[in-house]
Amino acid sequence: MNNNISQKDSGGWPQRPDRFPDLMTPLEAAMFLRLDELGHDPKSAVRTLNYWRDQGHLRATKYARHVWYLKKELEKFLENKTEESL
């Protein structure tokens, strides 16, 4: 993916990081799960993460009055989704 895409051309998504941190914001978590490549805009991606969290499919951390996602929890979520689809 071209990291030189402007904010306007990318549908409001920030630039995709080359490497994701262990503690991610909802937008970083959505990009880690590639929701930005699946037709979501940032707002719908965060709603999707909230839905998965509310349904108990995805665990998040509340810290400093913000919701954060641990990279290992996102990886676990992907592993569970992979097992479900088999």
C-alpha positions, 0 to 999 in steps of 0.5 A, a space after each residue: 500500500 502506498 503510504 504517500 496517499 493523502 488523507 482525502 484520497 484514503 477515505 479519512 484513514 491516517 497513514 498506515 504504520 509500517 509496524 504496529 505498537 503493542 497498545 493500539 488506538 481503535 483506528 490502529 486496531 482497525 488498520 491492523 485487522 485491515 478493516 480499512 482495506 475492506 470498505 470501512 471508513 474510520 467511523 464504521 470500523 470503530 463501530 465494528 470494533 465496538 460491536 465485536 467488543 460488546 459481543 465478547 469476541 474482542 477484548 479491549 483495555 480501558 486506560 486513561 478514559 480511552 479504549 485501547 487494544 493490545 496487539 496480542 488480543 487482536 492476534 488472538 481474535 484473528 486466530 479465533 476467527 480463523 478457527 471458526 471458519 474452518 
